[in-house]
Amino acid sequence: MKQVLLLSGLILILVFSSCSAPKGQPEGVNLEQIGQQLKLMDENTMKVQAVDPLSQNGEKRVAPRTINKDGSLSVVPAGDWTSGFYPGILWYMYELTGSPEWKEKATKYTHTLEQQMYNRWDHDIGFRMFPSYGNALRLTGDTSCIPVLVQSARTLITRYYENVGCIRSWDFNQERWQCPVIIDNMMNLELLFWASGETGDPVFRDIAFNHAVTTMKNHYRPDYSSVHVVDYDTITGEVRQKVTHQGYADGSSWSRGQSWGLYGFTMAYRYTDHIDFLKQAEHIAGFLLENPNMPDDLVPYWDYDAPGIPNEPRDVSAAAIMASALYELCRYSENGAYYKEKADLIMENLGTTYASAPGENYGFILAHSVGGKPMDSEVDVPLIYADYYYLEALTRKRKLEDH
């Protein structure tokens, strides 16, 4: 029972009255239609696995990620940073519908990731394991998930640099970076906060807390926008450089990174009650929602400072992450009603304007996301994590309105 209570933070149950609203779902949301899309996704994924079972590096393909430039479905191995999102999507469909069909599919795809609990080659183990095994534990109470998640947390903290106060994100480009930390890494801290609560070991929490504090200090500008990468000296812990990798420029505001930060600091407040984390999340929300380059439909361009606005690609993934984060932030903030109103608007627009047509896009729910525009990678395509955070946001919305 303990682990179920701890994991319940993933899908919000307790709400403030400022977040309350009439029951319902966003315009354009049709669970039956979403279910048909996901069944199509499952069929297409299995087709790729049957015809081309191994990736270029010889690993078994296990989960869909996006649509390739040649129009084919990209199915990635377990080591890909996105591999946990598809099982997570299936778990949310099980929660939303109660259908054992989705539980069966979710369980199958979750188990393909088990050995990733030992993968220490980057910081993304939280992305892989918490949407998959974390949701499995939360929804089924299957205690066999606990050692997998705890080992995943142990693996993640091997990347912690005490002199820096952060978990190192990447190992590539070592000739350029010593200890690169990306804003995305805030999302992996939930695994550590959970592990500390589950095991009683404060080390996990202390590392997650220190990482969040260091990120708040060094990633954020006076206007509460975030740089993408901060590189640290591994000996002194001093900042060596602040650069972008997926955004427009070193001084620009890459949209998905801003959403990662909003989500990450809101989540950190949930686990710690540290008021500075709540204030940080509120400031980030203000930067996003009041940004002069934010479109009226609240689906941002891929970078808030992209030079071709308004003729720049939108990033639906940034919008979905933002909506999910706002649904949580509204629980804690005096501005809760405002945040929920904005999240509702995002969800309505995602469901009506940015959704895939039935039977299209191999079964992806949403279209029009951007992975890495500077590298001409995954531009204006469906991305599996956009679908994941969209369903998470929908689930959070329902929890709020059913209270």
N, C-alpha and C positions, 0 to 999 in steps of 0.2 A: 504493500500500500504506500510505503514511503516514497518509492521511486515514481509512482503515478502522481502523487501530490507535487513532487519536485518538478516533474516534467509538464505539469499542467500549465506552466507559464508559457509554453509554446502557443497554446490556443487560449485566449483570454477568457476568463470566467467571471471574475469580480470586476465590476465596473462602477465608475462614478456616475452620479445622476446627470452630470453635465454632458455625458456622452449618450444619454438615452434618446431614443427616437422610435417612431412607429415601426412595427415589424414589416419585413418585406425583403426584397432583394433588388439589386441594381437593375435598372432597365436594360434589357438585352441579355440578361443572364438566363440561360435555359439549361438546367442540369442534364436533361435528357440529351440535348444537343451536344453538350460538352462530353457526356459519356460516349456518344457515338464517335466524336473526334478521337477520344482516347482509345477506343477499341480499334479504330483505324490506325492509330499510332502503334499499338501493340502488333497488329498484323504486319505493318510495314517494317517494324523493327525486326521481327522474326524473319521476314523475307531477306533483309540485308544479312542477318546472321547466317542464314542458310546458304546464300550465294557467295558471300565474302566474309567469312567468320572471323578473320584475323586483321588487326590493324597493321599499319606499315612497320611498326616495331615488333610485330609478332604476337601481340596480346589479343585475347578474345574480346570481341565487341560485345558490350553488355547493355548500353543505354543510349537513347537518342539525344542529340544535342542541338542540331540546327539543320539547315538545308545548304548543301555545298554549292559552290559557284556553278557547277555543271548541272545543277538542278536535282541532284540525288540527295537522299537522306543521309545525314552524317550520324553514324552510330559509333560511339567511342568506347574504349576500354575502361575498366574499373578505375585505373589510375588517373583518368581525366578529372579535372576539378569539378566538372558538372555532373559526374555520374550519379550522385545521390539525389538529384532533383526529380528524376522521373519516378523512382520508387516513392518519393515524398508526395508527388502529385497523386499517385494511386492511393496512398494512405489518406489524403484529404478527401478523395472521392468516396472512399469507404466511410469516412466520418460524416460526410454530407448526405450520403444516400442510405447507409446501413446495409448496403448490398454485399453479401459474402464474396461475390465475384471480384470486387475490387480488393478485398482483403487477400484473396488468393493470388491475384496478380502482384499486389504490393509485396507480399511475402516472397514471392519468387524472385523479383528483381532486387529486393533488399539483400537476400542471401548471396547474390553474386558479388557483393562488396565486402564480405567478411574479412578477407585477408588485408584489406586496406587499413585495418587497425594498426598495422605495422609500418605503413608507408610514411617515412619521415623525410621525404625528399622535397617537400614544400609545406606551406602552412595550411593547405586546403582540406586537411582531413576533417575539419569541422563541417565544411560544405558537403563532404561526401557522407559522413556518418550520422549527423544529427537529423537531417531531413528523412533519412532512411531508417536507421536503427532507432533514433530518438522518437520518431513518430510511431514506429512499431511498438516500442515499449509503452508509450503513452496511451495508445489505443487498445492494446491487447493485454498489457500487463505481463507479457512474456519475459520472465526474468533472465532467460538466456541472452537477452540483448545487453544486460548490464555489464558483464565482463568485456564484451566487445567495445562498448562505449568507454568504459574506464581505461582499457588498454589504449584506445584511440587518444584519450586525453594524455596519458603517459607519453605516448609517441609525440604528441604536439609540443609538450613542454621541453622536449630535447632540443628544440630550436630556440629556446629562450636565452638571451644574452643578458646576464645580470648587470653588466656594466652599462648596458644601453637601457634596460628596462622594457624591452620589447621582444616579441617573437619575430625572428627573421622570416621574411616572406619567401624570397626566391634565392636559388643558388646559381642561376645562370648569370652571364655577363660579369664574372668575378673580376675581370680586368677593369671594370668600370665602377662596380659597387662593392662595398665591404659588408654592410648589413642593411640591405634594402627592406623597408617596411612600407607596405601599401595600405591605403585606407580600408581596402576590402577586408583586411585581417581582423578588423573589429568584429566581423560576423562569426569568426571562429572561436571567440571568447566564450560563447554560450556553452559550448562543450565543456570548458574548464570550470565555469561557475557551477554547472550541473554536477560535474564529477566531484567537486569539493563537497557539495551538499550530500551526495550519495555516499561517499567514502568517509566523510569527516576529516579529510586531509586538507588543511588550509593552504598547502602549497599551490594547488590548482587555482584557488581563488586569488591568492596573493599575486600570482603571475598575471592572471587576467586583469586584475585591478591595476597593477603597475603598467601594463601595456596600455590600458585605456587612459590613464593619467598622462603617460608620456605622449600618446597620440594627441590628446587634447592640447598639450603644450606645444607640440612641434608641427603638427599637420595643419593647424588652423590659422587663418589670417584674421586680422581685426574685424573683417566683415562676416566672419564665420563660414567662409568658403574654405574648402580643403584642397591642398595639393594632393597629387596622387601618390608619389613616392618620396619618402624621406630616407636618405642614406646616412647611416651612423658609423662612426669610428668604433671598431670592435674593442679597442683597448681603453680609450678615454670616454666613450659614450657620447662624444660631441657630434653634432650634426655636421656632416660633410657637404651635403648638397640636397636640394629639393628640386625634383624634376617630375615631368609627366612621362607617361608611357602610352596611355590609351586616350588621353585628352588632346586638345588642340595645341596647347603651349604650356611651358612650365608655370606661367602665371595665370592660366585659365582654370575654369571650374568644370571638370569632367562630370557629366550629369549623373552617371551611375555611381561614381565615387561619392558624390554628395548624398545620395540616397543610402549608400552603405553606412555612412557616418550617422545619419539620422536614425536609422534602424539600430545600429550598434550601440549608441549611447543611450537610447531609450531602453534597450534590453539590459544594458549594464546597470541602469538605475533600478530596474525590476529586481535584480539579484542582490543589489548592495544598499539601496536606499541612500546612496551618496548624492546629495543635493546638487553638487556641481555637474554630475552627469545629466540630471534632469534639465538644469539650466542650459547646458550645452545643446541638448536635443532641441529645446525650445528655440534657441538662437539659430540653429541650423534650419529648423522649420521656417523661421522667419526669413532667412536668406533665400530659401527656395520659393516660398509662396508669395513673397513680395518682390521677387526678382523681375526687373523690367523686361527681361528676355524670356520669361515664362509665358507660354501661350495660354490663351483663355481656357483651353480644355485641360490644362495642367498636365499635359503629356510633353515633357521637355525635349528640346533639341539635344543631340548627343553631347554637346558641350554648351554651357550657358554663354560662352564667349566665342563660339564658332563664327568665323568671319562672314559667312554667307547667309546668316539668319535674315529673313525667314525661309530661305531656300536651302535649308540644311535638313538632313534626316532626323526624324524623331527617334527617341529611344523609349520604347514601350516598357522595357525591363526596368528602367529607372523609375518610371511612373508606378509600376506594380509594387516595387520595393517601397517606394514612398507611401503609397496607400496603406500597405500593411503596417508600416511603422507608425503612421498617423493614427490608425485605429488603436494601436497600443498607447501611444502618447496621450490620446484623449482621456485615458483612464487616470492619468497622474496630474494633468495640468489644469490650471484654472481656465485655460483657453480650450478646454476639451470639446465644447460644442462646435467651436470654429474648426478645430482639426478634423472632427468627424464630418462636418459639412464638406470640407475640401476632399477628404478621402472618398466620400460618396460620389462627388463629382468626377473624380478620377475613374472610379469603378464604372460609373455609368458610361463614360466616354470610351473606356477600354472595351466594354461589352458591345457598344453600338457602332463604333467607328473603326476600331483597330482589331477586331476579331477576324479570324480566318473564316472564309465562307464554308458552309457545311461540306465536308468531303474533300476539302482542299488542304494544301500544305502538309500532306502526309499525316494529318491528325493533330498538328499543333493548334492550340486554342487561340493564341494571339499571333499577330504578324508585326512587322515594322519595329524590330529592335536593332541595336547596333552593338557589336562586340568591340572591335578595335579599328576605328576608322583610319587612324594614321597609318596602319599597316594594311589598309584595304581588306580587312578581315571581318566577315560577318556583318556586312552593312545592309540595312533594310531587309532583314530576314527574321523568321521566327527564331527564338532562343528558348531553350527548355526552362531556364530559370525565370524568365518572364512569366511563363505559365504557372510555375510553382508559387511564386509570390502573389500572383493573381488569385489562385485558389486559397492560399493562406489568408489573403485579405478578405476574400468572400467569407471564409469560415470565421474570421475574427468579427466581421460585421454582423454575422448572424448571432454570434455569442453575445455581442453587445445588445442587440435589439431583442433578443429572447429573454433578457434578464428581467 
